[in-house]
Amino acid sequence: MSLSLILVCSWVILAHVMAMIPSKDSHWRRAFILIVLGIPLLGFVTWQNGPWVGLICLAAGMSILRWPMYFLARWVRRQLTRSESNRV
């Protein structure tokens, strides 16, 4: 197993440990930490193991961080509908 995959497995374990600890801000600060650590790690995995493994790791990360992805999708949808309404 390559170093990048070992780091991804460690990231997943860290994410689960962080989720088990109670939080007053609904884990948002921890989610941002995981995102900041995960983006370069995803690039490292893709560089070392290829795009298919990178996409699998991206899907795994998105399933762990599903609420930030949900709110990002809502924000993008709101921005797109706002820009379309300005054109009319």
MARMIMAR-182156 format. One record per residue (C-alpha): residue in three letters; x, y, z. Coordinates in nm, 3 decimals. Layout:
  code     east    north       up
   ala        X        Y        Z
...
This chain:
  code     east    north       up
   met    0.000    0.000    0.000
   ser    0.136    0.339   -0.093
   leu    0.204    0.621    0.151
   ser   -0.083    0.828    0.015
   leu   -0.337    0.551    0.076
   ile   -0.206    0.503    0.430
   leu   -0.254    0.877    0.486
   val   -0.609    0.860    0.346
   cys   -0.691    0.573    0.581
   ser   -0.551    0.779    0.869
   trp   -0.764    1.075    0.756
   val   -1.075    0.855    0.763
   ile   -0.994    0.730    1.112
   leu   -0.928    1.089    1.226
   ala   -1.262    1.198    1.080
   his   -1.447    0.928    1.270
   val   -1.268    1.004    1.596
   met   -1.343    1.375    1.554
   ala   -1.709    1.295    1.491
   met   -1.736    1.101    1.817
   ile   -1.619    1.395    2.030
   pro   -1.903    1.630    2.133
   ser   -1.897    1.976    1.979
   lys   -2.078    2.304    2.044
   asp   -2.061    2.426    1.685
   ser   -2.211    2.110    1.531
   his   -1.865    1.992    1.417
   trp   -1.823    2.268    1.155
   arg   -1.476    2.369    1.276
   arg   -1.365    2.007    1.255
   ala   -1.518    1.972    0.910
   phe   -1.315    2.271    0.788
   ile   -0.998    2.114    0.934
   leu   -1.075    1.789    0.752
   ile   -1.138    1.974    0.427
   val   -0.809    2.166    0.457
   leu   -0.622    1.841    0.521
   gly   -0.818    1.641    0.265
   ile   -0.777    1.855   -0.047
   pro   -0.397    1.826   -0.074
   leu   -0.419    1.464    0.036
   leu   -0.662    1.395   -0.247
   gly   -0.419    1.551   -0.493
   phe   -0.138    1.337   -0.353
   val   -0.348    1.020   -0.387
   thr   -0.441    1.107   -0.744
   trp   -0.081    1.187   -0.835
   gln    0.055    0.867   -0.681
   asn   -0.220    0.616   -0.766
   gly   -0.406    0.757   -1.065
   pro   -0.739    0.927   -1.128
   trp   -0.965    0.629   -1.054
   val   -0.827    0.581   -0.705
   gly   -0.847    0.959   -0.660
   leu   -1.216    0.954   -0.756
   ile   -1.283    0.670   -0.513
   cys   -1.112    0.865   -0.235
   leu   -1.307    1.177   -0.334
   ala   -1.634    0.984   -0.307
   ala   -1.529    0.849    0.033
   gly   -1.444    1.197    0.156
   met   -1.769    1.339    0.024
   ser   -1.966    1.068    0.204
   ile   -1.790    1.153    0.530
   leu   -1.834    1.529    0.482
   arg   -2.184    1.508    0.337
   trp   -2.329    1.812    0.519
   pro   -2.069    2.058    0.391
   met   -2.129    1.915    0.044
   tyr   -2.504    1.955    0.088
   phe   -2.468    2.321    0.188
   leu   -2.219    2.384   -0.094
   ala   -2.468    2.241   -0.345
   arg   -2.743    2.463   -0.203
   trp   -2.520    2.769   -0.227
   val   -2.420    2.693   -0.588
   arg   -2.783    2.634   -0.686
   arg   -2.883    2.964   -0.523
   gln   -2.602    3.149   -0.707
   leu   -2.703    2.999   -1.040
   thr   -3.071    3.082   -1.001
   arg   -2.982    3.436   -0.890
   ser   -2.765    3.490   -1.197
   glu   -3.036    3.351   -1.428
   ser   -3.298    3.581   -1.278
   asn   -3.069    3.881   -1.342
   arg   -3.049    3.796   -1.712
   val   -3.424    3.809   -1.770
